[in-house]
Amino acid sequence: MSMLIEAIFVITQILTFAILGRVILSWVMQMNPTNSFLISAYRVLIQFTDPILAPIRRIVPPAGMFDLTPMVAIILLYVISQVLSQILQQFS
C-alpha cells in the first residue's frame, strides 16, 4: 500500500507542476507569442491539463480577467490525494 500512496503523491505533484507550468507559460506567451518552442510546450501542457481544468472551468466562473480554475484544480488535487492516502492507510 505504501507504494500506492507514493504513486498518488507523485501523480499529484506531476499534475500540479503541469498546471503551474501552463499558468506561467500563458503569461510568458503574452510577452513572446512567436517563440515556437514556447508554443509547442504550451500546447503539450494544454493537452495534458485540459482533462482536469475543463470540467472545473464549467463550474467555476471567471473572476474578471483572472482564471481561478488552476488554483481550484490544485486544491482539489491536494484534497483528493489526502483523502485517498487516508483511505489506503486504513487498509494497510
QUIURHU-V949405 format. One record per pair of residues at least 6 apart in sequence whose ideal C-beta (glycine too) atoms are under 6 Angstrom apart, sorted by the first residue. I is the first residue (numbers start at 1). J is the second residue. D is the distance in whole Angstrom. If there is no record, write none. Layout:
I:J:D / I:J:D
This chain:
1:88:5 / 1:92:4 / 4:88:6 / 5:85:5 / 5:88:5 / 8:81:5 / 8:84:5 / 12:77:5 / 12:81:4 / 15:77:6 / 16:74:5 / 18:45:6 / 18:48:5 / 18:49:5 / 19:49:5 / 19:70:5 / 19:73:6 / 19:74:6 / 21:45:5 / 22:45:4 / 22:49:5 / 23:70:5 / 25:42:5 / 29:38:6 / 29:42:6 / 52:73:5 / 53:69:5 / 53:73:6 / 56:69:5 / 56:72:5 / 56:73:5 / 57:69:5 / 60:68:6 / 60:69:5 / 60:72:5
